[in-house]
Amino acid sequence: MTLQLDADQQFQLDAVAAAADLFAGQPQGPPEDALMDVGDR
Protein backbone atom coordinates (compact mmCIF):
# COMPACT_ATOMS: atom_id res chain seq x y z
CA MET A 1 0.00 0.00 0.00
CA THR A 2 1.25 3.45 -0.84
CA LEU A 3 -0.02 6.53 0.91
CA GLN A 4 -0.03 9.73 -1.08
CA LEU A 5 -0.23 13.10 0.63
CA ASP A 6 -1.24 16.34 -1.02
CA ALA A 7 0.23 18.97 1.28
CA ASP A 8 -2.20 21.55 -0.09
CA GLN A 9 -5.18 19.87 1.57
CA GLN A 10 -5.57 20.90 5.20
CA PHE A 11 -7.65 17.87 6.20
CA GLN A 12 -4.76 15.59 5.20
CA LEU A 13 -2.29 17.65 7.22
CA ASP A 14 -4.67 17.51 10.19
CA ALA A 15 -4.97 13.73 9.85
CA VAL A 16 -1.19 13.28 9.79
CA ALA A 17 -0.81 15.51 12.85
CA ALA A 18 -3.53 13.57 14.70
CA ALA A 19 -1.85 10.25 13.92
CA ALA A 20 1.53 11.58 15.09
CA ASP A 21 -0.07 12.89 18.29
CA LEU A 22 -1.08 9.32 19.18
CA PHE A 23 2.58 8.63 19.88
CA ALA A 24 3.28 11.81 21.85
CA GLY A 25 4.72 11.06 25.25
CA GLN A 26 5.63 7.48 24.40
CA PRO A 27 9.12 6.42 25.43
CA GLN A 28 11.66 6.40 22.64
CA GLY A 29 14.25 3.70 22.42
CA PRO A 30 15.24 0.55 20.64
CA PRO A 31 12.47 -2.03 20.05
CA GLU A 32 14.04 -4.46 22.51
CA ASP A 33 13.06 -2.06 25.30
CA ALA A 34 9.37 -2.62 24.55
CA LEU A 35 7.67 -5.35 26.54
CA MET A 36 4.51 -7.10 25.50
CA ASP A 37 2.83 -10.03 27.22
CA VAL A 38 1.77 -12.49 24.53
CA GLY A 39 0.54 -15.05 27.05
CA ASP A 40 1.42 -18.73 27.14
CA ARG A 41 2.38 -20.26 23.85
C-alpha positions as a printed Julia matrix, in Angstrom:
41×3 Matrix{Float64}:
  0.0     0.0    0.0
  1.25    3.45  -0.84
 -0.02    6.53   0.91
 -0.03    9.73  -1.08
 -0.23   13.1    0.63
 -1.24   16.34  -1.02
  0.23   18.97   1.28
 -2.2    21.55  -0.09
 -5.18   19.87   1.57
 -5.57   20.9    5.2
 -7.65   17.87   6.2
 -4.76   15.59   5.2
 -2.29   17.65   7.22
 -4.67   17.51  10.19
 -4.97   13.73   9.85
 -1.19   13.28   9.79
 -0.81   15.51  12.85
 -3.53   13.57  14.7
 -1.85   10.25  13.92
  1.53   11.58  15.09
 -0.07   12.89  18.29
 -1.08    9.32  19.18
  2.58    8.63  19.88
  3.28   11.81  21.85
  4.72   11.06  25.25
  5.63    7.48  24.4
  9.12    6.42  25.43
 11.66    6.4   22.64
 14.25    3.7   22.42
 15.24    0.55  20.64
 12.47   -2.03  20.05
 14.04   -4.46  22.51
 13.06   -2.06  25.3
  9.37   -2.62  24.55
  7.67   -5.35  26.54
  4.51   -7.1   25.5
  2.83  -10.03  27.22
  1.77  -12.49  24.53
  0.54  -15.05  27.05
  1.42  -18.73  27.14
  2.38  -20.26  23.85
